[in-house]
Amino acid sequence: MSALNDLLGRLRAALERERAFMADAAHELRTPLTALHLQMGMLARASGDLERAAAMETLSAGVQRAIRLVEQMLALARQEPRAEAQRVAVRLDDVAREIVAELVPLADAGRIDLGVSAAQPASVYADQDALRTLLRNLVDNAVRYTPAGGRVDVSVEELAGATRGARLTVSDDGPGIPAAERARVFDRFYRRAGTSPPGSGLGLSIVSTIAQGHGASITLADGSSGRDSP
């Protein structure tokens, strides 16, 4: 009976998480979809080639933001507590090189110096796809919020002794996050007022969910320039 009650309790908690997620998703999608509708109206009313081109550019940017929001919500939904995913031995240093290479074009477009500063051979037992998602979100977040001419470094360190395991560090010289707000940036849909560029508020929430699912911890600390880095 105790096992059945535990199972029912977990099912109720899962349903509550589903309801909360759907409510949050509906709320967050309303704004970009309304914006797209208005931008389509602007395109329809454009009176000349220049005005039409500007309206098209605005609409395209809006579509890309909406696509990214949906992708992030799907990624978060996939990381919600569920049946145990298959865990295998994964070389964290190889994943770091792979994700950095994947995001170099994004960094180059923003004139950001992105690279792997150190990569000790380090294996972890993990869901490989989830680990890629975690690192991709960390690096993508750092690149997007680092100003032109800035630097983003990724490093992997093997931990010895009683701790065993590995430490992944993504450091940047972006604007940083005040210490009082650092815990909140891992909440779903949380966005700091006045931050640019606009985002979904889900990237670090996804990172936190994956880390917790793997028994790992994530922290924000001051970077080399006195600003934060995870």
N, C-alpha and C positions, 0 to 999 in steps of 0.2 A: 504493500500500500504506500509506503514511504517513497519507493522508486516511482510509482505512478504519479504521486503528488508532485514530485520533483519534475517529472516529464511535463505534466500539465502546467506547472509554473513556468518552465522554460518556453512552452508554446505560447502562453499568455504574454510573456515578455517579448517574444519574437513578433507577435501580432501587434503589440503596442509600438514596437520599433518600426514596423511596416507602416502603420497608420501615421506615425509622426513623420516618417520619411516622405510619404505621399503628400501629406499636408504641406511640408516644407517645399517639396519639389513643385507643387502646383503654385504656391506663392511666388517662388523664385522665377518660374517660367512666365508668369503673367506679364511682368515688366518687359522682358526682351521681345515677347511676341507682340505686345501692344506697340512697342517701338518699331518693329518690322512692318506692322500694318500702316503706321503713320509714314514710314519711309517709302513704302510702295505708293502711297497717295502723293507724296512729293515728286516721285518719279513720273507718275501719270500726269501731273500738272506742269512738268518741266516744259519751258517754252522755247528753249534753244539747245544747241549741242553742248555748250559749256555747262549750262544748268543741268542738263540730262546726265552728263558725265559725272558731275559732282554728286547728284542724287544716286547714281549707280554705285559710286565709290562708298557712299554712306551706307547704302543698303547692303553691299557686299560685306562691309565690316560688321554690320549688325548680324548678318547671317552667320559669319564666322564665330562671333561671340556666342550666339545661340547654340551652334554646333558644339563648341567647347564646353558650354554649361551642361548640355545633355550627355556628352562623353564623360564628364567628371561625375555626374550623378550616377551613370551606369557603372563606372569604376567603383564608386563608393558602395553601391548596392551589391556588387559582386564580392566585396570584402566584408560584408556584414556577417555576423556569426552564422555558420552553416556547417554542413558535414565537413569533416576534416579533409582538406585538400592534400594531395600527395606531396610529401616532402622528400627532397633528394639533396645530395651533397652538391652545393653550388659554389663555384669560385667567385667570391664577391669582387675580387680585383678585376676579373674578366668582365663581369657585368658592368662595373664602373667604366671601363674603357669603352664598352659597347654603347652605353647610354650617352657618354660624352661625345663619341663620334656621331651618334644620331642627332644630337642637339647642336653640334658645331655650326651648321648653317643658320640656325636661329640666333646663335650668339654673334656670328659674323654680321648678320643683318643689322644687329644693334650695336656693332663695333665693341663687342665684349670679348675679352681674352679668356676663353674657356679651355681648361685642360686638366689632366690628371697630374697632380703635383707629386704624389707618392702612391705606390700600389704594391704593398707587400703581399705575397701569396697568402690568401686566407680563404678557407672553406667554411661555409655555414650550411646547416641543414634547414632547407626552406622550400616554400612554394616559389619556383623560379619565376613564374609570370608575375606573381604578387611583388616579388623583390624588384623586378624590373620597373613595375609601376611605382613603387616607393621611390626608387632612385630617380626615375624620370620626373616625378612631381617635384622632388627636392631641387634638382638641377634646373628644371624649367622655371620654377618659382624664383630661384636666385638670378637667373638670366633676365627674366622679365622685369625684375625690380632693381637691377643694377644699372646705373646710368651709363650712357655711351662713354667709352674709354675706360670702363671699369674692368674688374677681374673676378672670375669665379674659378675656384680650385676645388677639385675632388680628391680625397685621399682615403686610402684603405690601410688599416693597421691591424696586424694580428696581435691578439692579446694573449699573454702567457700567464702562468701561475694559476692561482685559484679561480680567477675570473674566466679564463679560456674564452675563445670566441673571436670576434672582430669588432673594430670600431670604424664606422664610415663617417667621414666629415665632409660637409659641403660648406665652404667659406666664401664670402663675397665682401665687396666694399660698397654695398647698397645702402639705402637710407636707414636701415635698422628698425627695430621695434622697441618701444619703451618697455622697461622691465615689468611695469604694472599690467601690460597688455599681452605679455608673452604666452600666458596660459590660455588666453581666449582665442588666439589665432588657430588653435586646433579644433575649435568648435565648428560645427557645420554652418556654412553660409555666413560666417563672420568675416566682415571686411572693415578694415580701419577707415574711418572717415577721411576723405581727401587723398586717399592713395591713388596712384596712377602707375600702370594702366589698370582699368577696371578688370575684375576677375570674378570667378564664380564663388569664391569663399569656400571651396571644397578641397583644394590641393593638399593643404597640410592636414585636414581632417582625414583624408584618405591615407596619408603617410602614417598618422597616429594609429588608425585602425589596423593597418598591416603590421606595424611594429608590435602592437599589443598582441595580435594574433600569433606572433612568433616569439612572444616572451621577451621582446627587446624593449629598450627604453629610448626615448628621443628627448633631447634638451636643446634649448636655444641659449647661446652664450655670446659674449662680445667677440666680434671678429678682430682681425689684425688692425683694423682702423678704428677700433673702439665700438663698432656696431655689432649687431647680432649675427650669428650663423648657427645652423643646426648640425 
